[in-house]
Structures are given as C-alpha cells and as structure tokens.
Amino acid sequence: MKRYILGKPINIIILIAILAPNVVWAQANERLRARELGIQVGVFPTGVHNAITDVSGVQVGHSTVVQAPNVRTGVTAILPHAENAYISRVPAALHVGNG
C-alpha cells in the first residue's frame, strides 16, 4: 500500500525535500576560476583581455553560416603570423565538434 501526501507518493516528496536545499545552494555559489584558487597555468602572465588576441602578431577570424532556423555552422581561423601562410608554413591542428 502506497502512502500519499497531497495526492503525491511520499517518496517523491521526500526526494524533493532532500534535493531542494542543494539546488538553492548550487545556484547561490559561483564557480571559482583556477586563478582565484591560486592555480597558475603556464609561466607567462595573462594579457590585457585574457584572450588569444593579446599576443602580438596573432590574427583571429571567424565566420558563421545560418541556412535555416536550426542549421548553423562556422569556422575559426587563427593566423600565428602576418607572413604568407603558403610560403612560411606553421604547425596546424583541426577540431571537429558535433560531427
């Protein structure tokens, strides 16, 4: 025989009572960044904007194509120097997200 409170099974009410304070606590606390915890990554200090564009000579470009309300694709290009990329080659990498 199941027990009910306000038309709901008692185990659901107990579960909500246990989880509700945790949800409120998680929303009230912001996640700290590694730097705020005293963890330093790398040996160089961060730039003015803390971005890749803080490095002199590096150029970044981005393009997004929207073909339909739910169809979007994009590409980001990072050029590590202002020289001709076909003559002065640099190491490269590729990352594909969502296939």
C-alpha positions, 0 to 999 in steps of 0.5 A: 500500500502506497502512502500519499501526501497531497495526492503525491507518493511520499517518496517523491516528496521526500526526494524533493525535500532532500534535493531542494536545499542543494539546488538553492545552494548550487545556484547561490555559489559561483564557480571559482576560476583556477586563478582565484584558487591560486592555480597558475597555468603556464609561466607567462602572465595573462594579457590585457583581455585574457584572450588569444588576441593579446599576443602580438602578431596573432590574427583571429577570424571567424565566420558563421553560416545560418541556412535555416532556423536550426542549421548553423555552422562556422569556422575559426581561423587563427593566423600565428603570423602576418607572413604568407601562410603558403610560403612560411608554413606553421604547425596546424591542428583541426577540431571537429565538434558535433560531427 
